[in-house]
Amino acid sequence: MIRRVLPHGMGRGLLTRRPGTRRGGFSLGFVSSSQRMLTTDDKAVVLKRIHEVHVKMDRSLEYQPVECAIVINAAGAWSAQIAALAGVGEGPPGTLQGTKLPVEPRKRYVYVWHCPQGPGLETPLVADTSGAYFRREGLGSNYLGGRSPTEQEEPDPANLEVDHDFFQDKVWPHLALRVPAFETLKVQSAWAGYYDYNTFDQNGVVGPHPLVVNMYFATGFSGHGLQQAPGIGRAVAEMVLKGRFQTIDLSPFLFTRFYLGEKIQENNII
Ligand SMILES: Cc1cc2nc3c(=O)[nH]c(=O)nc-3n(C[C@H](O)[C@H](O)[C@H](O)COP(=O)(O)OP(=O)(O)OC[C@H]3O[C@@H](n4cnc5c(N)ncnc54)[C@H](O)[C@@H]3O)c2cc1C
């Protein structure tokens, strides 16, 4: 039975023995039930199923219960908080129950600059070996770009203020080295946003949680989620409707890799 509940061999190591069933487990945002199972080496695991999500609208004081068969956690930079509400990561360290969703908000800046002498309309999106990148923005000699900070430079994600010195000191020198005309650029505007940063291997997390069996993930894209969105949407839909990936096998991106230590390392995020 458990192999039917957990697709793609995620149930490996789990027996179909059921020592006891408990209903009515409660966590802050969810109402769920749980089942105790034993692994092949006689370790107890608890399988949970979410029955209700409690939703609070922006201008409301009340949480409304919404009954659900499936929860898709696509909460971006905040998806680990949502997973924690469902009990993900609540077990002892080193166990599947104790494995957290390793996604956190990381602040990233985007700058727009004007440079009449800059490269022309045929300019592609350029990613420099330093990690600095840019592309043209429209027809008016404007460009858009930035660079991810190193681990040591990582800014405090508590607010979305833009660090203009970061452009001056850490981005502009690389741009001007690659494109000498950028020595004369003038920054026009800038903004900051949050990457849904997967600290494990900087790649997406797709498909069901192995223990909270009706919570599916579509998160952790670490700065490349927009370009992957159509494929991810399709893959999650296939998983929900058919119980397995069909068009592209995304099983290397399942949550279980965090427990198994199987990285799908993304080396080229910008
Ligand atoms: C500066 C910057 C530049 C980027 N550039 C690129 C790029 O060039 N190419 C690319 O492919 N990707 C890029 N990305 C990454 C891309 O934007 C993300 O990977 C993508 O938006 C992720 O989409 P998502 O739907 O998974 O999450 P999001 O777009 O973050 O959506 C998550 C949603 O969940 C909601 N939410 C969170 N918590 C709760 C809650 N408790 N209750 C209700 N709702 C909640 C949020 O409000 C939000 O609407 C960039 C990101 C940033 C910040």
The ligand as a Gaussian input file, in Angstrom:
#p B3LYP/6-31G(d) Opt

LIG

0 1
 C       15.954000      39.988000      -8.534000
 C       15.508000      38.687000      -9.132000
 C       15.808000      38.394000     -10.444000
 C       15.419000      37.191000     -11.008000
 N       15.721000      36.916000     -12.321000
 C       15.326000      35.741000     -12.871000
 C       15.629000      35.442000     -14.226000
 O       16.251000      36.239000     -14.938000
 N       15.231000      34.261000     -14.713000
 C       14.562000      33.347000     -13.963000
 O       14.236000      32.298000     -14.455000
 N       14.248000      33.610000     -12.673000
 C       14.625000      34.781000     -12.113000
 N       14.339000      35.042000     -10.802000
 C       13.717000      33.996000      -9.997000
 C       12.251000      33.924000     -10.198000
 O       11.677000      35.196000     -10.029000
 C       11.698000      32.939000      -9.159000
 O       12.410000      31.696000      -9.243000
 C       10.229000      32.706000      -9.416000
 O        9.516000      33.898000      -9.270000
 C        9.710000      31.692000      -8.437000
 O        8.330000      31.583000      -8.677000
 P        7.398000      30.912000      -7.632000
 O        6.004000      31.015000      -8.172000
 O        7.946000      29.581000      -7.271000
 O        7.553000      31.804000      -6.316000
 P        7.158000      33.357000      -6.110000
 O        7.077000      34.084000      -7.412000
 O        8.092000      33.878000      -5.062000
 O        5.704000      33.216000      -5.529000
 C        5.473000      32.737000      -4.215000
 C        4.123000      33.294000      -3.795000
 O        3.749000      32.683000      -2.560000
 C        3.138000      33.676000      -1.775000
 N        3.203000      33.285000      -0.366000
 C        4.302000      33.069000       0.390000
 N        3.957000      32.734000       1.638000
 C        2.599000      32.716000       1.690000
 C        1.651000      32.426000       2.699000
 N        2.017000      32.090000       3.935000
 N        0.364000      32.524000       2.372000
 C       -0.028000      32.879000       1.122000
 N        0.820000      33.151000       0.129000
 C        2.122000      33.072000       0.404000
 C        3.959000      34.925000      -2.059000
 O        3.239000      36.071000      -1.722000
 C        4.168000      34.800000      -3.561000
 O        3.128000      35.380000      -4.301000
 C       14.706000      36.257000     -10.218000
 C       14.376000      36.556000      -8.900000
 C       14.785000      37.765000      -8.353000
 C       14.438000      38.074000      -6.929000

